[in-house]
Amino acid sequence: MPHPLIPELETLAGKVCAELGFELRQVNLLTHRIPMTLQVLVQRGDGRDISLDECAALSAPLGEVFDAAGVLGEEAYVLEISSPGVSDELQDERDFRSFRGFPVAVRFTDRNGAEARCEGLLLERTASELQINMRGRTKRIPRASVIQVLLVAPSAGP
């Protein structure tokens, strides 16, 4: 389940991006990091990726709007602006079929309702669960609990 502040953050970011000729692709609020991280993924209106300079130019206006709205309160946060490029996030069935056997990081809600993260090799996504191989054991995560599945770089051996 996405963070409850995401819709408001998306609305604020979307307005700023549109005013500056960009398209908002996604907003993520990573509360498990200290300080928390607010990720804003943006691309040009024609769908092309934006440059590092354009990301930097968006930083101040977005930060000002978020701070002025007080959505995040007095909480310290890091604002990351980037272009989605070729998405590292697996979203549709084709992605999950194409990247079987690849290393992934999974964010999910555990039995206690807390956000958790694990890494392993993608085995399969069924109608009811996501299966990953963690050091030779299959971890089954209920599909409804999965927040995000990202491709990650393979870790080096011991």
N, C-alpha and C positions, 0 to 999 in steps of 0.2 A: 504494500500500500504506500503510495507516495506521501511525502511529508505534507501536512495540512496547509502549510504556507505556500506551497508551489503555485496554486492558481493565482494568488495575489502577486507573487513574484513574477510569474509569466506575464500577467497583465501589464505591470509596470515596465518590465524589460521589453515587451512587445511594442509598446508605445515609443520608447526611446529608439529602438532599432528601426522602426518604420520611419520616424522623423529623420533619421540619418541615412536612409536608403538601404537598410539591411533587413534581413528576415530572421526572426527568432526561430531556432530549431528546437531547443530544449533547455530547461532549467533543472538543475539538480542541487539539492541541499544535503551536503554530507555532514550530518551532525555527529558522526562517530570520530571525526577528526578534531584535534585541538590546535588552534581554534577551528571552529566549523568552517567548511568551504562551500561557497556558493559558486557553482559552475554555470556559465551561460554560454551555450553553443549558438553561434550566429553564422549566417552565410549571406552572400550578396543576393539581391532580389532575383538575379538570373540563375541562382542555384550554384554559382561557383564559390569556392572557398575564399575566405578573406585572408589578408596578409597579417603578419605580426604587427605591422604599423597600424593597421585598421583595428586590430584587437586592442592595442594600446590606446588608440583614440577613443574607443568606446568605454574604456575603463572608468574615466572620470565622470562622464554623464550618467552611466549606470549606477556607479557608487553614490553619486549625489541624490539620484531619485530614490534608491533604496533607503539611504539614510534619512532623507526628508520624510518619507512615508512612515518611518519608524517600524516597519514590518518585523525587523529582527531585534527590536528593542535596543538595549545597551550591549547586547552580546557581541563580542569580538568575532570577526569573520574574515576570511580570505576570499577575495573576488577573483575568479579565474574566468577569462574570456577566451574562447577558442573557436575554431571552425570544426565542424564535425568530420569533414573529409570522408574517407571511406570509414564507415561506422565500425567501431570496435564493439558496439553493443549488438547482441543477437536479438532480433525482434520477431521475425516471421518464421514460419515452418521451414522455408528454404534455407535460411541462415542456420538453423539447428541441424538440418540434414547435411549441409555443406561443411560444417565445422566439427563434425563428429571426430573425436580423437584429439582435438586441439585443446590446449590449456585454457581454462576459463576461471574467472573470479565471479562468484555468485553472492549477491546481497539478497538476504531474505529475512523474513520475520520468524523468529524461533517460537517454540511452544508457549513461552511466557510473554510474547508480544514484543520482545526486544529485537532490534535490528542486529543481524549477525552476518558474518562473511566467511566464506571458505573458498579454497582453490583446489582444482583438480582437472582431470581430463574429461571433456564432455562425452558422455555415453549416448544419451537419448533424452528427448523430451516427449512424453506421452500426453494424453488428454488429462491425466491426473497428477503427474509428477515429473520432476527434472532429475535425471540420474547422472552423477559424476563419479569418476574413479578417483579416490583419494588414497594413494599409496597401496593400491591393490584391493581396496575395499570399496564397494558401491555405496555411495551416500544417496539417499532418496529424499528429495525435498518436495513437499506438496506444491503443485504448480501455483495454487492460490497464494502461497507464502512468498513466492519469488518476486523480488523487487526489480532486480537487474542482473543480466548475465553479460559479462564483458570478456572479450578475447584478451589474453595476457601473454607476455613474452614467456617462453619456456624458462623455467628456473635451471640454473646450472647445477650439476650433480655435486655430491659432497667433496 
